[in-house]
Amino acid sequence: LLSYLGVKPDPDNRKFEPTLHKHEELIQHVEEIKHSSKGHSTNRLGVLLGNARCEQTKTLTHVLWSLLNSIPAQTVQRPHRHNSVALDLAVSVQPGAMVYTLMGKEIDSMGFIVDPIRCDWEEGSVFVTPPGWWHSHHNESDFVAWVLPMQDAGLYTHQRTLDIRFVDDELELYRRGRIRGSAFA
């Protein structure tokens, strides 16, 4: 683990190189996804920011993960959870728009977050999603909203412990009499 983290300086073994992701290219990729069949079958519409030096984890650095994610107008991204902590930057939100994230430790049998905390988005604002908490993104406005989460998921991906779960998958397992770990109270 210490070797992976690069805690001992070694100029011959750089963990990652600087990487530039240009706005125009990111938006073009999101548009391609939106108009493909994949864009209609997922509740995520964004671009994972990667680095060629991080081929195994497909992350921005060996420890950091980021996704430029759009939430289309009048859309709810159903709850999901992961073991990484997330620092979420609201990149673009129309002033006064009803865009927010709900988060909490548990979901009910219908897939709704129990006693959620609500974080209203304002352009340039940041909120933290604790590790293991269920969270959903809501855009009740008529405009696309953009969020840029930054997570320590590169480390979890390397250790194969990210354990990302989507609520509808967990509900289907529950209906079949299966429960994985702490998905339900």
C-alpha positions in Angstrom: 0.0 0.0 0.0 2.8 2.4 0.9 4.4 1.7 -2.5 1.1 2.3 -4.3 0.5 5.6 -2.5 4.0 6.7 -3.4 4.7 7.9 0.1 8.5 7.5 -0.4 9.7 10.0 -3.1 11.0 8.2 -6.1 11.6 10.5 -9.2 11.9 7.4 -11.4 8.4 6.1 -10.4 6.0 9.0 -10.8 2.4 7.9 -10.0 0.8 10.2 -12.6 1.4 13.0 -15.0 -0.4 16.3 -15.3 -3.5 15.9 -17.5 -5.6 18.5 -19.2 -9.2 17.9 -19.9 -10.6 20.7 -22.1 -14.2 22.0 -21.6 -15.1 21.6 -25.3 -14.0 18.0 -25.4 -15.8 17.1 -22.2 -19.1 18.6 -23.4 -18.7 16.9 -26.8 -18.3 13.5 -25.0 -21.4 14.1 -22.9 -23.4 15.0 -26.1 -22.2 11.8 -27.7 -23.3 9.7 -24.7 -26.7 11.6 -24.5 -27.5 10.7 -28.2 -26.3 7.1 -27.9 -28.3 4.1 -26.7 -26.1 4.0 -23.6 -27.2 7.5 -22.6 -30.8 6.3 -22.4 -30.0 3.2 -20.3 -28.1 4.7 -17.5 -28.9 7.3 -14.8 -25.5 8.9 -15.2 -24.7 11.3 -18.1 -21.2 12.4 -17.6 -17.5 11.9 -18.5 -15.1 10.1 -16.2 -11.8 12.2 -16.0 -8.9 9.8 -16.5 -5.2 9.8 -16.7 -3.1 7.5 -19.0 -0.8 6.7 -16.1 -3.7 5.2 -14.2 -4.7 2.5 -16.5 -5.7 0.0 -13.8 -8.1 2.3 -11.9 -9.1 4.5 -14.9 -8.9 7.5 -12.5 -7.6 11.0 -12.5 -4.7 10.1 -10.2 -3.8 6.9 -8.5 -6.0 8.0 -5.6 -8.5 10.5 -7.0 -11.5 9.9 -9.2 -13.7 12.6 -10.8 -16.7 12.7 -13.2 -18.1 15.7 -14.9 -21.8 14.8 -14.5 -24.8 16.5 -15.9 -28.3 16.2 -14.4 -30.8 17.0 -17.2 -33.8 19.2 -16.6 -36.7 17.6 -14.7 -34.6 14.5 -13.8 -33.9 12.5 -10.6 -30.8 10.3 -10.4 -31.9 7.5 -8.2 -29.9 6.8 -5.0 -26.5 5.1 -5.0 -23.7 4.7 -2.5 -20.0 4.0 -2.4 -17.2 3.6 0.2 -15.3 6.7 -1.0 -16.0 10.2 0.4 -17.1 12.7 -2.3 -16.4 16.4 -2.4 -19.0 17.7 -4.9 -18.7 21.0 -6.7 -21.9 22.5 -8.2 -20.3 23.7 -11.5 -23.4 25.1 -13.2 -26.8 25.8 -11.7 -29.3 28.4 -12.8 -29.9 31.0 -10.0 -33.0 30.0 -8.1 -33.2 26.6 -9.7 -34.5 23.7 -7.6 -31.5 21.5 -7.8 -30.4 19.5 -4.8 -28.9 16.3 -3.4 -30.6 14.1 -0.8 -28.4 11.9 1.4 -28.7 9.6 4.3 -27.5 6.3 5.9 -30.5 4.1 4.9 -33.0 3.4 2.2 -36.5 2.0 2.6 -38.1 -0.9 0.7 -39.2 1.5 -2.1 -35.6 2.8 -2.6 -36.1 6.2 -1.0 -33.6 7.6 1.5 -34.8 7.5 5.1 -34.7 10.9 6.9 -32.5 12.5 4.2 -30.4 15.6 4.6 -31.0 18.0 1.7 -28.1 20.0 0.1 -29.4 22.7 -2.2 -27.0 23.5 -5.1 -25.8 27.0 -5.9 -23.2 27.5 -8.6 -19.7 27.3 -7.1 -20.9 25.7 -3.9 -19.5 22.5 -2.5 -21.0 19.7 -0.4 -19.6 16.5 1.1 -21.1 13.1 0.7 -19.9 10.9 3.5 -18.6 7.4 2.6 -21.3 4.7 2.5 -24.2 7.1 2.5 -27.0 6.8 0.0 -27.5 9.9 -2.1 -29.6 11.0 -5.0 -29.5 14.1 -7.3 -32.6 16.0 -8.2 -33.1 18.7 -10.9 -36.6 20.2 -10.8 -35.6 23.1 -13.0 -35.9 23.5 -16.8 -32.1 23.7 -17.2 -29.3 21.2 -17.2 -27.2 21.3 -14.0 -23.6 20.2 -13.7 -21.7 18.7 -10.8 -18.0 17.7 -10.5 -17.5 15.2 -7.7 -13.9 14.5 -6.5 -13.5 11.2 -4.6 -10.7 9.1 -3.1 -12.1 6.3 -5.2 -8.8 5.6 -7.0 -7.4 4.1 -3.8 -10.6 2.1 -3.2 -10.6 0.9 -6.8 -7.0 -0.2 -6.5 -8.0 -2.2 -3.4 -11.2 -3.4 -5.0 -13.3 -2.0 -2.1 -15.2 0.8 -3.7 -18.4 -1.2 -3.5 -20.6 1.2 -5.5 -24.3 0.2 -5.3 -27.3 1.4 -7.1 -30.6 1.4 -5.3 -32.6 -0.4 -8.0 -30.1 -3.2 -8.2 -30.3 -3.6 -4.4 -34.1 -3.6 -4.4 -34.1 -6.3 -7.0 -31.8 -8.5 -4.9 -34.0 -7.7 -1.8 -37.1 -8.9 -3.7 -35.3 -12.2 -4.5 -34.5 -12.6 -0.8 -30.9 -11.4 -0.9 -29.3 -8.6 1.0 -25.6 -7.6 0.4 -23.9 -6.1 3.5 -25.4 -3.0 4.9 -27.7 -2.0 2.0 -30.7 -2.1 4.3 -31.2 -1.6 8.1 
